[in-house]
Amino acid sequence: MPKKLPFDTIAEFIHSLGERGKTAKALDINPRTLTTRLRNPATFTVAELLRVAAYGHTDLLTVTRLAERQIKNPITPPPPTLGRPTRQP
């Protein structure tokens, strides 16, 4: 059973994990790659989603559902500062 998180998208979830550079390093990807993934979660690999789940202390199903929700309802990813992303019109 997936966990219920207070986020609608994977971008919000990853953004909540802290500074983007540190998060990218923890996920073992380049910060620019992380920005690409936040804009288009369909580009995440399964290995990257597994690392996101582990780093965020959740499960793969939860992370996958957040990514799927963002793919179906695109948002503007948040800037590197803390805050929640806004929905695209």
Rosetta silent file (secondary structure, phi, psi, omega in degrees, C-alpha in Angstrom):
SEQUENCE: MPKKLPFDTIAEFIHSLGERGKTAKALDINPRTLTTRLRNPATFTVAELLRVAAYGHTDLLTVTRLAERQIKNPITPPPPTLGRPTRQP
SCORE:     score description
SCORE:     0.000 S_00000001
   1 L     0.000  126.320 -178.881    0.000    0.000    0.000 S_00000001
   2 L   -69.753  152.472  177.290    1.531    3.379   -1.013 S_00000001
   3 L   -75.877  149.814  173.228    2.107    6.027    1.607 S_00000001
   4 L   -92.944  118.461  179.371   -0.059    9.145    1.619 S_00000001
   5 L  -111.818  154.925 -179.383    2.189   12.172    1.318 S_00000001
   6 L   -81.343   33.399 -178.441    1.205   15.856    1.521 S_00000001
   7 L  -127.945  149.847  178.309    2.398   16.432   -2.050 S_00000001
   8 L   -96.862  -23.541 -174.480    0.629   16.287   -5.391 S_00000001
   9 L  -136.558  163.104  177.251    3.678   15.848   -7.613 S_00000001
  10 H   -68.149  -31.480  177.896    7.148   14.390   -7.575 S_00000001
  11 H   -62.095  -43.266  178.222    8.584   17.899   -8.062 S_00000001
  12 H   -63.840  -42.728 -179.527    6.963   19.026   -4.807 S_00000001
  13 H   -62.161  -50.225 -179.548    8.193   15.915   -3.027 S_00000001
  14 H   -63.569  -39.399  179.133   11.783   16.274   -4.225 S_00000001
  15 H   -60.999  -33.928 -179.019   11.702   19.995   -3.500 S_00000001
  16 H   -71.803  -14.156 -177.118   10.701   19.218    0.083 S_00000001
  17 L   -77.810   -9.114  176.997   13.841   17.114    0.545 S_00000001
  18 L   124.017 -163.490 -177.070   16.034   20.206    0.756 S_00000001
  19 L   -55.735  133.674 -173.959   18.553   22.127   -1.287 S_00000001
  20 H   -59.316  -41.526 -179.847   18.536   20.991   -4.903 S_00000001
  21 H   -63.334  -42.584  178.747   22.304   20.565   -5.179 S_00000001
  22 H   -68.733  -38.087  177.880   22.482   18.395   -2.076 S_00000001
  23 H   -64.809  -44.434  178.488   19.469   16.392   -3.191 S_00000001
  24 H   -59.363  -43.186  179.655   21.012   15.815   -6.629 S_00000001
  25 H   -63.356  -42.936  179.099   24.233   14.658   -4.998 S_00000001
  26 H   -64.100  -31.463  179.363   22.322   12.289   -2.691 S_00000001
  27 L   -86.455   -2.775  179.019   20.483   10.903   -5.739 S_00000001
  28 L    61.866   41.675  173.959   23.818   10.542   -7.566 S_00000001
  29 L  -134.368  160.861  177.930   22.751   12.724  -10.504 S_00000001
  30 L   -69.502  142.176  177.607   23.870   16.077  -11.860 S_00000001
  31 H   -55.369  -34.704  177.703   21.831   19.083  -10.598 S_00000001
  32 H   -67.614  -35.819  176.512   20.994   19.960  -14.220 S_00000001
  33 H   -65.787  -40.830  177.796   19.699   16.435  -14.743 S_00000001
  34 H   -61.390  -41.047  177.334   17.549   16.802  -11.644 S_00000001
  35 H   -60.931  -41.358  176.608   16.100   20.027  -13.048 S_00000001
  36 H   -61.064  -44.896 -179.594   15.264   18.166  -16.278 S_00000001
  37 H   -63.978  -37.470  179.076   13.586   15.392  -14.292 S_00000001
  38 H   -66.395  -34.883  177.956   11.560   17.926  -12.289 S_00000001
  39 H   -73.877  -37.134 -176.296   10.305   19.519  -15.509 S_00000001
  40 L  -137.622   87.266 -176.075    9.544   16.200  -17.181 S_00000001
  41 H   -63.862  -12.716  176.129    9.206   13.296  -14.747 S_00000001
  42 H   -66.048  -15.813 -179.574    8.760   10.864  -17.651 S_00000001
  43 H   -85.500   -7.543  176.580   12.548   11.114  -18.069 S_00000001
  44 L   -62.507  140.116  170.335   13.248    9.509  -14.658 S_00000001
  45 L   -87.776  162.842  177.734   14.811    6.078  -14.824 S_00000001
  46 H   -62.171  -39.825  178.817   13.565    3.347  -12.522 S_00000001
  47 H   -60.504  -41.270  178.342   16.920    3.423  -10.714 S_00000001
  48 H   -65.771  -41.359  178.224   16.525    7.178  -10.118 S_00000001
  49 H   -63.433  -37.721  176.282   12.971    6.705   -8.828 S_00000001
  50 H   -62.597  -40.999  178.822   14.256    4.030   -6.450 S_00000001
  51 H   -68.356  -37.633  175.811   16.893    6.450   -5.143 S_00000001
  52 H   -60.980  -45.509 -179.818   14.260    9.202   -4.745 S_00000001
  53 H   -61.435  -45.690 -179.576   12.088    6.805   -2.759 S_00000001
  54 H   -64.584  -45.125 -178.295   14.975    5.731   -0.533 S_00000001
  55 H   -66.519  -32.807  179.750   16.191    9.296    0.040 S_00000001
  56 L   -91.694    6.919  177.950   12.658   10.459    0.818 S_00000001
  57 L    55.248   48.289  176.954   11.986    7.499    3.136 S_00000001
  58 L  -139.509 -166.052 -176.519    9.045    6.239    1.116 S_00000001
  59 L  -113.342  164.218 -177.486    8.334    3.473   -1.378 S_00000001
  60 H   -61.865  -39.173 -179.342    8.668    3.180   -5.148 S_00000001
  61 H   -61.714  -42.069  178.762    4.905    2.980   -5.704 S_00000001
  62 H   -62.793  -46.893 -179.583    4.328    6.299   -3.941 S_00000001
  63 H   -63.959  -41.250  179.416    7.079    8.043   -5.917 S_00000001
  64 H   -63.568  -41.002  178.217    5.824    6.547   -9.176 S_00000001
  65 H   -65.562  -38.174  175.985    2.291    7.763   -8.510 S_00000001
  66 H   -63.400  -41.615  178.519    3.570   11.281   -7.774 S_00000001
  67 H   -64.585  -43.956  179.893    5.497   11.226  -11.062 S_00000001
  68 H   -62.189  -41.253  179.173    2.466    9.934  -12.951 S_00000001
  69 H   -62.366  -39.423  178.896    0.248   12.635  -11.457 S_00000001
  70 H   -70.888  -34.986  177.465    2.722   15.315  -12.560 S_00000001
  71 H   -62.539  -42.500 -179.054    2.967   13.836  -16.064 S_00000001
  72 H   -75.577  -25.895 -178.699   -0.828   14.018  -16.384 S_00000001
  73 L  -131.708   78.310 -174.942   -1.020   17.499  -14.757 S_00000001
  74 L   -57.037  147.022  177.090    2.153   19.415  -15.687 S_00000001
  75 E  -129.245  168.459  169.581    3.442   22.094  -13.338 S_00000001
  76 E   -89.226  117.502 -179.171    6.145   24.713  -13.391 S_00000001
  77 L   -59.919  149.763 -179.868    8.926   23.258  -11.231 S_00000001
  78 L   -69.206  153.007  172.410    9.922   25.372   -8.261 S_00000001
  79 L   -66.970  170.100 -177.302   13.060   27.465   -8.383 S_00000001
  80 L   -59.674  -14.721  177.182   15.970   26.133   -6.316 S_00000001
  81 L   -78.976  161.468 -178.773   14.688   28.053   -3.268 S_00000001
  82 L   -68.534  146.058  179.965   12.189   26.429   -0.928 S_00000001
  83 L   150.935  172.837 -179.628    8.506   26.660   -1.793 S_00000001
  84 L  -100.329  144.155  178.668    5.818   24.797   -3.653 S_00000001
  85 L   -70.631  159.198  178.498    5.571   24.762   -7.464 S_00000001
  86 E  -104.995  152.546  179.541    2.618   26.378   -9.195 S_00000001
  87 E   -76.026  145.130  176.320    0.321   24.694  -11.688 S_00000001
  88 L   -79.611  146.175  178.487    0.639   25.617  -15.347 S_00000001
  89 L   -67.754    0.000    0.000   -2.452   27.180  -16.946 S_00000001
